[in-house]
Structure formats: structure tokens, C-alpha cells
Amino acid sequence: MIEKLRLWLSAEVNSRFLTDPPYGSYAEAAEEFARELQRSPLPQALQDRVKEQAASMLLTIMEIRTRKILWELSQGRVPGRMTAEEERLVGPIAKIKQAGPQRRRAQDYVVVQFLVPHPAIVTEEFVQIGPFAKGDLAKLPARDARDLEERGVARRFP
């Protein structure tokens, strides 16, 4: 167990980005350590020293990884290869970064042909377009196109 933590610490120290953690979470690492220590025939004094070493290494790993995560976030990126605890820590920040207007996909728009003259309209995206003459074509959000079509003002262009 100590060797596994030592290799993880070494990998983190020698990498600019997060490395693949050998555990899915820090809790999983602690549980494995506790199980192995219970099965160990080491004297109590030695077990206490091993606990100190393992805790120290795990804290150092956490500190290094947290610094890397904060650096990635400051660069506008959401890091990968995180433990479960790191995911919970970064989740709210990632949601904030991803919030805001999303670009619409091309299939979210429909081309319509106006059947009658129509004044300017404000789309669901609060964009003003128009006015339109009979026969004009316009690329509109699908919902706006459907509304105009239902009112008999425009039809979807094939």
C-alpha cells in the first residue's frame, strides 16, 4: 500500500497535469489502507509510523492535485482524471463555466417562406429580423417557424 501511494505521489510530482489515480477516490485509498493494516502482523509502534507516512503522502498528493486542478480551471479548462472527491469539488465550478447562452445547432433552425407580407419579428432568441415581403425566405429558430406556420403567415421551405 505504501509503495502504491509512493508511486502515485511520484507520478504527480513529475507531471504537469493530473495523472490517472490508482483509486477512484481518496476514501477508497483510505479503506484499502485500513484493511491492509488490520491484516498486518506489525507491532503497534510500527503500525503507527506507517499510518503517519501514509497520511502524509496522501495529504501531499491531495495538495499537489488540488493545485493542478485550480491551475486548469484558471486556464478555462475542466481537468480530467479526477477522483470522486475532486469531481464533487469541481462540479459546481464547471457548471458555472458552462452556463450561459449555448450556440444553437444548425438543426435547431428552419428555413421558412413568407406567404404574406409581415412586419419585423423578435425571435425567441430576442433577435429582431424583418420586415418580410411575400415570398421572402428566412432562417428562424424552429419554434418561431412553427408559430408562423400555425398562423398561416409562412411555410417551412423544403
N, C-alpha and C positions, 0 to 999 in steps of 0.2 A: 504494500500500500504506500509506504513512504517513497519507494522508488517511482511508483506511478505519479505521485504528486511532484516529485523532483523533476521528472521528465516533462510534466505539464508546465511547471514553473520555468524550466529551461527553454521550452518552446516559446512561451510568452515573452520571455526576456529577449530572445533572439529574433522576434518577428515584429514588424511594424503594425501589422493588423492582427485581429483576433485569430487564434489558432483553433482547430477543432478540439473542443473539450472532451476528455475521456469519459465524462459523466454528463448526463442530461441536466443535472442540477447540482448545486453545492450541497443540497440536502442529501442527495443520493451518495455523494462522496463521503459525507459525514456518517451516514448509515453504514456504508460498506466498511469504513474505518472502525466504527464501534463493534461491528460483528467480528471483524478480524482480531480486534484487541481482546474481545471476550474469549476467543479460542486460543489466545496466545499463552504459552507457559512462562512468560517473562515475569520476573519479580516485580512487585508493585512499584518500587522506585524507578525501575527501568521503564515500566509502562507509563508512568507519569512523565518521564522525559520524552518518550515517543509521542505522547499526546501534545506536549508543548511544541515539539518540532512540527508535527502535522498541522496544528492550529496556526502556527507561524507561517508555514508555507502556504496554506490555504488563504490566509489573510493577505499575503503578498500577491498571490495570484489574483485575488479579487481586486486589490488596489490597481494592479497593472491593467487588468481587463477593463475596469471602470474608466481609467484614464483613456484607454484606446476607444472605448465607446463614446465618451464625451468628445474626443477629438473627431471621430467620424461624424457625429451629429453636428458639430460646429462647421464641418465641411459640407453640410447639407445632405449627408448620406445616412441611411439607417444600416447599421452593421449587420452582418450575418454571423453565423456560428456562435450564437449566444446560448447561455444556459437558461433554464426556465426562469430563474430569479431575474436575470438580466433582461429577458423578454418582458417581464412584468414591469420592470423599471423603465424601459424604453418605450413600451406600448403607448402610453399617453402622449409622449413627445412625438412619436411617429404619426399618431392621429392628427395632431395639430399641424405638423408639416404637410400632411396630405390633404388637409381641409382646404376649403375654398372652391372657387369655380373650377370645374373639371371641363376639359375640352370635350366637346361632343364628337362622337364618331360620325363618319360620313353617312352611315345607315340611319342615323337619327334625323336626317333631313330628307325632305321630299320636294321634288320639283312640281309646281302647280302651274296651270294656265288659267288666267282670269277670264271668266265668261262675260263679265260686265265691267264697266269702269268702277274703280273702287278707290276711296281715299287712302291715305297713308295709314299703316297699321303699326302697332307696337307689339312685337313678338313676345312670347313667354320669357325670352331672354332680355326683355326690355330694350330691344333694338328697334328703332323706327325705320321702316322701309316703305317705299311707295311715294306718291300715289301710282295707281296702276290703270292702264287703259285696257280695253277689251283685247284679248289675245296675248297680253304680256305674260312672260314666264318669270317665275321667282322660285328661289330655293329657300324653303321655310322649315322650321322645326316641324316634325311630324304632327304634333298636337295642334299647332296653328293651322297646318294644311287641312287636317281633319275638320276643324271648326269651320273653316271657309267652305269646304266641300259640303258639309251638312247644311250650310245656309244657302247653297246654290250659287255662291259667288265665284268659286274656282273648282277645277277638277284636277285630279292628280295627272301628271303628264307621264305617259308610258315610257 
